[in-house]
Amino acid sequence: MNATALARKLKITTAELFETLPRLGFDIGARAIKIDDRLVDKIIKAFEDEKRKKQQLESQSRIKEIKLDKEKPLVEEKVKLPEPIIVRELAERLGVPLVKVMAELMKNGVIVSLNEKIDYETAAIISEDLGYQVEKQSAEEKESESEASESQQLKELLSQDKDNLQPKPPVVVVMGHVDHGKTKLLDAIRKTNVMDQESGGITQHIGAYQVKEKDRPITFIDTPGHEAFKSMRSRGSRVADLAIVVVAADEGLKPQTIEVFELVQREKLPFIVAINKIDKEGADIERVKKELTEINVVPEEWGGKTICVPISAKLGQGITELLDMVLLLADLSNFQASPDRPAIGTIIESHIDKGEGPVATVLISAGTLKTGDFVEIGKVFGKIRVMKDFQGRNVNEAPPSMPVKILGLKCVAAVGDVLKVISDKRLLKQKMRECRLIRVKPSLTSKKTEEEKEQTLGYPIILKADVLGSQGAIIESLAKINKPGVTIKIIKKGLGAINEVDIEEAFAAKAAIIGFHVKILPTVEKLAKEKNVEIKLYEVIYKLLEDLEQKLIELTKPEIIREELGKIKILKIFRKTKNEQIVGGKVMVGKVINNTKVKIIRNDEIIGFNDLVQLQSGRQDVNEVIIGQECGLKIIGKNIIEEGDILEIYQEKN
């Protein structure tokens, strides 16, 4: 046999063949072209035997590592765990078999499936039992990790597109400070007035719209401007191709504006600066440009690369020029996608509709989504029954860059999750049967002592919102306003109108119900009054946050230091009325100071507490009487003092 052919059969190079043969006992010669056919079978067998021995050695090595790992993990570094965590993810983060984690949970009396969530305390105890040191992952780290995972997943799916790439409409995200005119700009672009439908002029949800300029479609994503929606703004930037950053000409850059610039630069998004409100008194376009250069965003006319377009969204000035720049930037960036592949996209809105069930808005990134497609969105599955465009019209297909509302999901999809079309219908139907909302199991144990629990006050609430995006933003914001020693406890969260079950659960938990953009039926409101359950409804998110923060301030009790001053024995009762007594006594310990507190002790039992409001010595008003002296006291309070009682005198300080 030819030496080259034998090397190919062994899946090695010819050089490796001649290098290995002498070691295996075959003296062929380094320049041999052909190998005796009688030796070929022996050579192949020798190679296979060596490969088998090598695999056995590697297997034994792994067994040793596993035994070592059983005693103590090789990694000394702490493992970060989010709150809560899915059992399967816990096993992956620890790097141990899933069966091992499940067995440890069962040993501790926690019966869960591999796709269910457990809280951090339970996960920490299980991890420590397995020999691992863990620490809680912060909300910022969890958000960053989640964003990176979603972004990476979408990038990997899009990178598979190499055939039939075609230009696609640009997806534009409009961002900026809370009141610099983002919604007014979209109004001017869409020739509709959405602002009047928004509470307080602040956009409450992410929405997506398509317009045509010069017969070319452009998709716009509107992200909320309030600080509470930081995570939603980030989400908006990940699905966009380019950004319009709105800056008010009369106010210039704000902290939120700088945050937006950092965000788009981090996401490597091409962007245009729209200098809005040029019609207002005090507008100074040059000042805005100067401020931009101070954060290394240099306008084109100042020698930089940033396109700046002066506009007045209110008067409609500069809108055409802005759209021209969007199309120009899109042409320069050459945005492409394949319309022929199975669709992939990102969920930008999700909620439960009373009549339609779970509803989601998806922005198609590549491929074409069609009515009847089976889809997977994270752990949610379904078949597309109906698709509607942003104007509410039924459509059968959604090409790249088109936002559509989809119906037919079995559960509520998470905002930011990636939608994928599934062709294996048998597998999909099996998953759809398993589709259910993940429950959080009670913790295995709590590491807080009873004393710590007493020191931490809680304001329990049930949170009901209209859509998942708002709910997530509210929860994230509430986590940031907790005060030392007092916290907001969300005992239940849900979507849709407030119902009788919410009232019963709030009554049982002594909780308030917080509703955001939701309704309450008269019958439910009547039940709430009967049960004395507090319901607060909000249309503007920052008002909700302000009210709950004020509630925490009211619940926060200032630390009171009690300073004991002295003790006095009551020798005589001069006068008694309902809430006032004048008594006489002798100072036995320390001193007595006027305008302080008194604790009444009789036969070593505490009778109650009153206030000392007047102190006399030798028939003269005094401020202080020391040990050994007699004095008269005027006491205010409902607790009756008798002869022989001991009054402990003390004062309280914050």
Legacy VTK file of the C-alpha trace (Angstrom):
# vtk DataFile Version 3.0
C-alpha trace
ASCII
DATASET POLYDATA
POINTS 654 float
0.000 0.000 0.000
1.138 3.511 -0.706
2.448 5.215 2.479
0.337 8.329 1.827
-2.837 6.230 1.489
-2.097 4.456 4.798
-1.586 7.801 6.544
-4.940 9.009 5.230
-6.594 5.814 6.500
-5.117 6.407 9.960
-6.193 10.081 9.767
-2.650 11.404 10.312
-0.027 13.064 8.117
2.649 11.060 6.293
5.343 12.699 8.440
3.522 11.599 11.622
3.266 8.056 10.206
7.031 7.712 9.606
7.741 9.317 13.001
5.490 6.854 14.881
6.348 3.564 13.059
9.812 3.043 14.673
8.280 3.577 18.141
5.756 0.822 17.414
8.520 -1.565 16.229
8.233 -1.201 12.446
11.489 -0.514 10.584
10.136 0.804 7.294
12.508 3.610 6.499
11.863 7.329 6.489
11.816 7.590 2.668
9.694 4.557 1.805
6.989 5.215 -0.745
5.227 1.866 -0.452
4.592 -0.405 2.532
4.364 -4.188 2.295
0.690 -5.207 2.262
1.483 -7.957 4.784
2.486 -5.282 7.329
-0.443 -2.926 6.742
-2.934 -4.786 8.962
-0.333 -5.110 11.746
0.441 -1.374 11.552
-3.261 -0.447 11.718
-3.768 -2.775 14.717
-0.718 -1.283 16.479
-2.033 2.249 15.965
-5.477 1.259 17.301
-3.926 -0.426 20.369
-1.878 2.698 21.149
-4.952 4.928 20.748
-6.953 2.667 23.104
-4.207 2.759 25.752
-4.028 6.534 25.509
-7.809 6.823 26.027
-7.626 4.521 29.070
-4.897 6.666 30.609
-6.940 9.836 30.020
-10.008 8.152 31.543
-8.051 7.141 34.651
-6.729 10.684 34.930
-10.285 12.073 34.813
-11.417 9.589 37.493
-8.604 10.812 39.756
-9.644 14.413 39.159
-13.270 13.581 39.983
-12.204 11.859 43.217
-10.115 14.884 44.124
-13.014 17.173 43.253
-15.283 15.106 45.539
-13.101 15.966 48.484
-12.534 19.595 47.565
-13.128 21.663 44.413
-10.005 22.431 42.434
-11.187 26.025 41.951
-10.607 28.111 45.069
-12.331 31.151 43.561
-15.870 31.844 44.776
-18.678 30.929 42.408
-21.181 33.742 41.819
-24.838 32.714 41.883
-27.835 34.833 40.857
-31.123 35.105 42.795
-33.036 32.908 41.983
-31.242 30.235 39.953
-32.450 27.295 37.851
-31.210 23.905 39.126
-29.647 23.043 35.769
-27.764 26.368 35.730
-26.513 25.753 39.288
-24.944 22.474 38.179
-23.337 24.189 35.181
-21.889 27.017 37.288
-20.473 24.597 39.851
-19.173 22.291 37.117
-20.670 19.185 38.729
-23.075 16.589 37.255
-26.723 17.589 37.392
-27.589 14.269 39.061
-25.246 15.144 41.915
-26.969 18.498 42.530
-30.435 16.910 42.334
-29.395 14.228 44.831
-28.057 16.853 47.246
-31.324 18.800 47.004
-33.375 15.675 47.710
-31.132 14.830 50.652
-32.069 18.219 52.110
-35.780 17.723 51.475
-36.072 20.008 48.433
-37.945 18.269 45.611
-37.622 20.208 42.346
-37.184 19.461 38.660
-34.038 20.374 36.758
-35.793 23.357 35.107
-37.230 24.839 38.306
-35.826 27.755 40.265
-34.494 27.745 43.811
-33.601 30.791 45.887
-30.064 31.887 46.672
-30.063 30.597 50.272
-30.953 27.078 49.125
-28.415 27.177 46.284
-25.697 28.438 48.651
-26.299 25.649 51.172
-26.280 22.961 48.471
-23.087 24.427 46.979
-21.354 24.512 50.365
-22.405 20.894 51.022
-20.708 20.019 47.732
-17.572 21.827 48.883
-17.885 25.110 46.985
-17.634 28.666 48.213
-20.269 30.934 46.690
-21.334 34.565 46.783
-24.445 36.338 45.597
-24.334 37.898 42.159
-25.339 41.561 42.188
-28.275 42.810 40.128
-25.858 44.783 37.911
-23.685 41.695 37.274
-26.755 39.568 36.547
-28.139 42.161 34.116
-24.786 42.537 32.366
-24.390 38.756 32.076
-27.949 38.351 30.779
-27.481 41.112 28.203
-24.194 39.611 27.038
-25.775 36.153 26.746
-28.768 37.412 24.747
-26.578 39.567 22.523
-24.145 36.691 21.915
-26.996 34.287 21.113
-28.416 36.693 18.526
-24.963 37.335 17.022
-24.287 33.607 16.669
-27.615 33.054 14.922
-27.057 35.999 12.570
-23.489 34.912 11.783
-24.910 31.762 10.169
-26.401 33.895 7.387
-24.038 33.879 4.417
-26.312 33.122 1.504
-28.675 35.525 -0.239
-27.872 38.510 1.950
-29.973 41.510 0.960
-30.161 45.120 2.203
-32.620 45.495 5.060
-34.360 48.553 6.502
-32.356 50.174 9.311
-33.664 49.726 12.858
-33.292 53.033 14.689
-33.493 53.528 18.435
-34.385 57.007 19.721
-32.724 57.800 23.042
-31.963 60.720 25.302
-32.876 62.607 28.494
-36.330 62.284 30.042
-37.901 65.433 28.563
-35.726 66.383 25.601
-38.428 65.508 23.056
-37.935 61.899 21.933
-41.667 61.149 21.715
-42.372 64.477 19.990
-39.710 63.585 17.430
-41.391 60.252 16.726
-44.731 62.083 16.527
-43.306 64.328 13.850
-41.853 61.353 11.982
-45.001 59.236 12.152
-47.358 62.182 11.669
-49.355 60.868 14.661
-49.748 62.081 18.193
-48.759 59.425 20.683
-47.707 61.929 23.347
-51.285 62.626 24.408
-51.760 58.942 25.162
-48.745 58.830 27.445
-48.987 59.823 31.080
-47.135 62.990 31.984
-45.604 63.118 28.515
-43.225 60.268 29.385
-43.238 57.133 27.238
-44.101 54.159 29.411
-43.322 51.195 27.122
-41.010 50.204 24.296
-42.838 50.484 20.989
-41.704 49.895 17.426
-42.980 51.671 14.305
-42.208 51.715 10.593
-42.253 54.764 8.345
-41.287 55.339 4.722
-38.885 58.002 3.517
-38.158 58.199 -0.195
-40.014 54.862 -0.575
-37.578 53.202 1.821
-38.870 51.762 5.127
-37.216 52.724 8.420
-38.036 50.992 11.701
-38.034 53.133 14.841
-37.806 51.837 18.398
-38.899 54.240 21.104
-37.277 53.612 24.483
-38.581 55.235 27.685
-36.571 58.128 28.950
-37.008 58.001 32.716
-34.103 56.766 34.805
-36.186 53.810 36.014
-36.091 52.399 32.495
-32.315 52.113 32.245
-32.516 48.381 31.580
-35.174 48.921 28.907
-33.022 51.549 27.194
-30.166 49.038 27.140
-32.499 46.434 25.683
-33.552 48.858 22.965
-29.977 49.543 21.956
-29.137 45.854 21.505
-31.780 45.236 18.857
-31.101 48.440 16.919
-28.791 49.062 13.977
-28.225 52.752 14.692
-29.304 55.363 17.221
-30.649 58.906 17.278
-29.576 60.628 20.481
-31.834 63.592 21.226
-30.318 66.589 23.032
-32.331 69.714 23.884
-30.731 72.867 22.487
-31.820 74.936 25.495
-30.563 72.534 28.188
-27.587 70.742 26.662
-26.144 67.488 27.965
-27.624 65.889 31.080
-26.300 62.907 33.106
-28.793 60.628 31.352
-27.627 61.898 27.962
-24.002 61.083 28.806
-25.156 57.634 29.963
-26.832 57.116 26.581
-23.651 58.065 24.700
-21.698 55.568 26.824
-24.304 52.925 26.037
-24.320 53.361 22.248
-20.525 53.532 22.150
-20.273 50.356 24.225
-22.712 48.635 21.855
-20.742 50.043 18.882
-23.887 51.540 17.400
-23.576 54.183 14.677
-25.450 57.256 15.912
-26.746 60.677 14.920
-27.239 63.579 17.331
-30.564 65.364 16.931
-30.291 68.814 18.555
-33.956 69.412 19.385
-35.978 72.453 20.541
-34.064 74.934 18.381
-37.258 77.034 18.333
-37.152 77.670 22.097
-35.802 80.803 23.726
-32.332 80.142 25.071
-31.532 77.489 22.445
-27.786 77.422 21.725
-26.694 74.876 19.119
-23.018 75.822 19.354
-22.997 75.321 23.124
-24.400 71.801 22.648
-21.678 71.000 20.118
-19.043 72.304 22.504
-20.395 70.069 25.284
-20.325 67.121 22.883
-16.642 67.660 22.147
-15.948 67.595 25.896
-17.092 63.954 25.990
-15.187 63.082 22.768
-18.264 63.213 20.541
-16.951 65.652 17.901
-19.432 67.021 15.298
-18.553 66.737 11.579
-18.422 70.491 11.102
-15.840 70.661 13.908
-13.611 68.072 12.233
-15.124 64.976 13.786
-17.279 62.084 12.537
-20.539 62.690 14.409
-23.528 63.834 12.345
-25.484 66.579 14.146
-28.880 67.698 12.839
-30.667 70.748 14.364
-34.417 70.066 14.580
-37.637 71.297 16.125
-39.890 68.285 16.677
-42.676 70.614 17.791
-42.643 72.631 14.537
-41.498 69.775 12.280
-38.285 71.563 11.273
-35.293 69.482 10.165
-37.180 66.138 10.194
-36.613 65.443 6.478
-32.908 66.261 6.846
-32.695 63.913 9.866
-34.290 61.018 7.944
-31.949 61.668 5.004
-28.998 61.320 7.383
-30.470 58.076 8.775
-30.646 56.601 5.255
-27.147 57.874 4.446
-25.697 56.287 7.609
-27.589 53.064 6.834
-26.095 52.976 3.312
-22.605 53.548 4.681
-23.066 50.789 7.273
-24.567 48.387 4.684
-27.095 46.600 6.917
-27.943 43.195 5.432
-29.945 40.075 6.319
-31.153 36.936 4.592
-34.945 36.912 4.150
-34.993 33.231 3.109
-33.879 31.562 6.342
-36.163 30.605 9.287
-36.920 33.803 11.176
-35.058 34.986 14.255
-35.868 38.110 16.236
-35.978 39.768 19.644
-38.966 40.220 21.941
-39.349 43.950 22.639
-42.686 43.823 24.469
-44.749 41.143 26.226
-47.988 41.021 28.201
-51.215 39.104 28.780
-54.307 40.368 27.007
-57.688 39.486 28.506
-59.108 38.447 25.140
-55.973 37.352 23.256
-53.941 35.629 25.983
-50.103 35.873 25.991
-49.072 38.527 23.450
-45.575 39.557 22.406
-44.058 42.120 20.054
-41.078 40.782 18.119
-38.604 42.671 15.950
-37.382 40.393 13.156
-33.582 40.447 12.790
-33.250 37.974 9.919
-35.406 35.573 7.953
-39.144 35.874 7.409
-41.673 35.027 10.123
-44.884 33.520 8.755
-48.314 32.747 10.150
-48.340 29.073 11.163
-44.635 28.961 12.128
-43.721 27.090 15.310
-41.468 29.237 17.501
-39.278 28.921 20.574
-38.640 31.977 22.775
-36.405 31.053 25.695
-38.525 28.480 27.532
-41.749 29.609 25.860
-43.173 27.837 22.818
-46.110 28.276 20.490
-47.510 28.433 17.005
-48.032 31.802 15.342
-51.810 32.071 14.951
-52.057 35.781 14.179
-49.564 38.534 13.312
-50.350 42.251 13.351
-48.231 45.189 12.261
-47.754 48.351 14.347
-51.002 49.773 12.951
-53.002 46.710 14.057
-53.461 45.262 10.566
-53.226 41.473 10.105
-50.166 40.345 8.128
-49.072 36.884 6.979
-45.333 37.549 6.725
-42.800 39.680 8.570
-39.447 40.239 6.764
-36.219 41.506 8.400
-36.510 44.737 10.470
-40.303 44.500 10.710
-41.929 44.684 14.172
-45.066 42.538 14.617
-47.382 41.565 17.439
-47.737 37.782 17.634
-50.481 35.632 19.159
-50.357 31.902 19.866
-47.783 31.562 22.644
-48.458 29.173 25.520
-46.817 31.361 28.181
-45.662 34.953 28.593
-42.350 35.519 26.817
-39.575 37.464 28.535
-38.624 40.842 27.078
-35.199 40.570 25.448
-35.452 36.832 24.683
-34.586 35.604 21.195
-37.328 34.137 18.974
-36.386 31.199 16.751
-38.523 29.277 14.275
-38.436 25.499 14.946
-38.818 23.056 12.065
-38.850 19.834 14.173
-42.583 19.856 14.978
-42.530 16.628 17.008
-39.895 18.011 19.380
-41.683 21.343 19.554
-45.056 19.786 20.460
-43.384 17.835 23.250
-41.832 21.040 24.590
-45.127 22.894 24.295
-46.772 20.297 26.547
-44.045 20.897 29.110
-44.317 24.684 28.819
-45.385 26.160 32.146
-44.500 29.039 34.384
-41.508 28.287 36.605
-42.350 28.317 40.297
-39.937 29.433 42.953
-39.713 26.892 45.777
-39.536 27.986 49.429
-36.030 28.358 50.765
-34.383 25.394 52.444
-33.515 27.552 55.390
-32.916 31.167 56.205
-29.561 32.421 57.379
-31.153 35.420 59.070
-31.530 35.200 62.817
-34.770 36.138 64.524
-33.106 39.292 65.805
-32.131 40.310 62.250
-35.670 39.622 61.056
-37.059 41.882 63.772
-34.615 44.620 62.840
-35.660 44.494 59.158
-39.078 46.025 58.652
-40.959 45.162 55.507
-43.654 46.876 53.476
-45.347 43.984 51.666
-46.926 44.699 48.283
-48.599 42.868 45.419
-47.437 44.391 42.137
-49.730 44.289 39.097
-48.607 45.834 35.792
-49.968 45.884 32.271
-46.871 44.551 30.505
-43.759 42.582 31.388
-41.340 45.345 30.398
-42.839 47.825 32.860
-43.014 45.189 35.587
-39.310 44.397 35.227
-38.320 48.073 35.260
-40.404 48.748 38.397
-38.940 45.763 40.267
-35.400 46.802 39.323
-36.030 50.371 40.498
-37.661 49.276 43.770
-34.562 47.239 44.626
-32.533 50.468 44.556
-34.705 52.502 46.967
-34.594 50.135 49.949
-33.577 51.870 53.162
-31.382 50.459 55.963
-33.558 48.308 58.212
-36.640 48.542 55.995
-37.431 47.042 52.612
-40.225 46.632 50.092
-41.289 42.990 49.929
-42.958 41.960 46.674
-44.973 38.950 47.806
-46.610 38.524 44.404
-46.284 40.020 40.942
-48.492 39.611 37.911
-49.864 41.113 34.724
-53.363 42.353 34.010
-56.256 43.786 36.008
-56.482 43.524 39.798
-58.834 40.656 40.711
-60.529 39.049 43.740
-57.629 36.623 44.283
-55.218 39.564 44.614
-57.499 41.109 47.277
-57.695 37.864 49.275
-53.917 37.350 49.127
-53.231 40.964 50.106
-55.664 40.645 53.030
-53.992 37.444 54.246
-50.491 38.949 53.991
-51.505 42.420 55.242
-50.094 43.823 52.004
-50.925 46.781 49.771
-51.711 46.347 46.077
-49.753 48.528 43.650
-51.175 48.750 40.148
-49.398 50.279 37.148
-51.492 50.998 34.048
-54.072 48.434 35.187
-57.789 48.613 35.918
-59.955 47.448 38.808
-63.570 46.365 38.516
-66.165 47.961 40.853
-66.891 44.554 42.450
-63.191 44.042 43.187
-62.890 47.587 44.568
-65.879 46.910 46.845
-64.244 43.726 48.151
-61.034 45.663 48.852
-62.963 48.176 50.970
-64.672 45.374 52.880
-61.327 43.728 53.580
-59.645 47.092 54.263
-56.990 46.362 51.607
-55.085 49.398 50.355
-54.956 49.759 46.536
-52.848 52.382 44.781
-53.073 52.859 41.017
-50.427 54.705 39.009
-50.074 55.972 35.458
-46.579 57.475 35.808
-43.765 55.287 37.074
-41.719 57.904 38.918
-44.792 58.841 40.986
-45.091 55.190 42.009
-41.413 55.106 43.035
-41.654 58.401 44.937
-44.687 57.213 46.933
-43.091 53.903 47.877
-39.842 55.610 48.845
-41.827 57.970 51.096
-43.543 54.939 52.629
-40.157 53.440 53.480
-39.075 56.718 55.084
-42.229 56.674 57.232
-41.552 53.088 58.274
-37.940 53.789 59.154
-37.791 54.249 62.917
-34.935 56.448 64.126
-32.610 54.777 66.606
-33.450 56.021 70.093
-30.818 56.014 72.839
-32.203 55.939 76.397
-29.969 57.635 79.006
-30.830 56.780 82.635
-30.346 59.765 84.969
-31.445 58.681 88.432
-34.109 57.225 90.744
-36.509 58.912 93.135
-38.706 57.381 95.856
-42.225 58.829 96.138
-42.945 59.943 99.722
-46.247 61.813 99.305
-49.083 62.333 96.791
-50.247 65.969 96.832
-52.844 66.028 94.046
-54.392 63.674 91.458
-56.444 64.369 88.325
-57.236 62.216 85.317
-53.955 62.887 83.457
-51.897 64.863 85.980
-50.310 64.267 89.419
-48.248 66.366 91.805
-46.047 64.220 94.027
-43.123 64.592 96.405
-40.075 62.372 96.772
-36.394 61.968 97.593
-33.617 61.370 95.054
-32.043 57.982 95.863
-29.684 57.537 92.865
-28.142 59.992 90.409
-30.182 63.104 89.727
-33.557 64.320 88.471
-33.768 66.714 85.500
-36.872 68.579 84.414
-38.692 67.758 81.141
-37.673 64.086 81.046
-39.359 60.675 81.076
-40.279 58.577 84.132
-40.724 54.830 84.463
-42.992 53.842 87.354
-41.864 50.767 89.326
-44.013 49.214 92.080
-42.948 46.063 93.931
-40.302 45.420 91.253
-42.942 45.539 88.497
-43.134 48.175 85.734
-46.469 49.994 85.980
-46.001 52.310 83.012
-44.383 55.463 81.647
-45.225 59.160 82.177
-43.649 62.578 81.539
-42.018 64.900 84.075
-43.041 68.471 83.136
-42.221 70.544 86.254
-39.627 70.204 89.029
-39.487 72.186 92.333
-37.093 72.317 95.253
-37.808 74.579 98.278
-40.982 75.802 96.490
-38.844 77.144 93.637
-38.855 75.885 90.039
-35.528 74.239 89.294
-34.041 72.335 86.376
-32.127 69.737 88.409
-32.168 68.025 91.814
-29.264 65.810 92.920
-28.971 62.706 95.099
-30.113 63.082 98.742
-32.396 66.082 98.071
-36.181 66.164 98.288
-38.321 67.714 95.573
-41.797 68.114 94.130
-42.720 66.802 90.701
-45.555 67.491 88.308
-46.187 64.317 86.273
-48.335 64.084 83.122
-49.716 60.713 82.051
-52.461 58.149 82.576
-50.463 55.816 84.831
-51.312 56.418 88.503
-48.418 56.930 90.933
-48.712 55.800 94.589
-46.648 56.382 97.736
-43.637 54.062 97.873
-43.283 53.855 94.088
-39.828 54.223 92.552
-39.556 56.512 89.552
-36.669 55.899 87.202
-35.796 59.181 85.498
-34.422 58.972 81.927
-34.202 60.948 78.710
-34.302 59.824 75.080
-31.910 60.941 72.340
-31.942 60.150 68.605
LINES 1 655
654 0 1 2 3 4 5 6 7 8 9 10 11 12 13 14 15 16 17 18 19 20 21 22 23 24 25 26 27 28 29 30 31 32 33 34 35 36 37 38 39 40 41 42 43 44 45 46 47 48 49 50 51 52 53 54 55 56 57 58 59 60 61 62 63 64 65 66 67 68 69 70 71 72 73 74 75 76 77 78 79 80 81 82 83 84 85 86 87 88 89 90 91 92 93 94 95 96 97 98 99 100 101 102 103 104 105 106 107 108 109 110 111 112 113 114 115 116 117 118 119 120 121 122 123 124 125 126 127 128 129 130 131 132 133 134 135 136 137 138 139 140 141 142 143 144 145 146 147 148 149 150 151 152 153 154 155 156 157 158 159 160 161 162 163 164 165 166 167 168 169 170 171 172 173 174 175 176 177 178 179 180 181 182 183 184 185 186 187 188 189 190 191 192 193 194 195 196 197 198 199 200 201 202 203 204 205 206 207 208 209 210 211 212 213 214 215 216 217 218 219 220 221 222 223 224 225 226 227 228 229 230 231 232 233 234 235 236 237 238 239 240 241 242 243 244 245 246 247 248 249 250 251 252 253 254 255 256 257 258 259 260 261 262 263 264 265 266 267 268 269 270 271 272 273 274 275 276 277 278 279 280 281 282 283 284 285 286 287 288 289 290 291 292 293 294 295 296 297 298 299 300 301 302 303 304 305 306 307 308 309 310 311 312 313 314 315 316 317 318 319 320 321 322 323 324 325 326 327 328 329 330 331 332 333 334 335 336 337 338 339 340 341 342 343 344 345 346 347 348 349 350 351 352 353 354 355 356 357 358 359 360 361 362 363 364 365 366 367 368 369 370 371 372 373 374 375 376 377 378 379 380 381 382 383 384 385 386 387 388 389 390 391 392 393 394 395 396 397 398 399 400 401 402 403 404 405 406 407 408 409 410 411 412 413 414 415 416 417 418 419 420 421 422 423 424 425 426 427 428 429 430 431 432 433 434 435 436 437 438 439 440 441 442 443 444 445 446 447 448 449 450 451 452 453 454 455 456 457 458 459 460 461 462 463 464 465 466 467 468 469 470 471 472 473 474 475 476 477 478 479 480 481 482 483 484 485 486 487 488 489 490 491 492 493 494 495 496 497 498 499 500 501 502 503 504 505 506 507 508 509 510 511 512 513 514 515 516 517 518 519 520 521 522 523 524 525 526 527 528 529 530 531 532 533 534 535 536 537 538 539 540 541 542 543 544 545 546 547 548 549 550 551 552 553 554 555 556 557 558 559 560 561 562 563 564 565 566 567 568 569 570 571 572 573 574 575 576 577 578 579 580 581 582 583 584 585 586 587 588 589 590 591 592 593 594 595 596 597 598 599 600 601 602 603 604 605 606 607 608 609 610 611 612 613 614 615 616 617 618 619 620 621 622 623 624 625 626 627 628 629 630 631 632 633 634 635 636 637 638 639 640 641 642 643 644 645 646 647 648 649 650 651 652 653
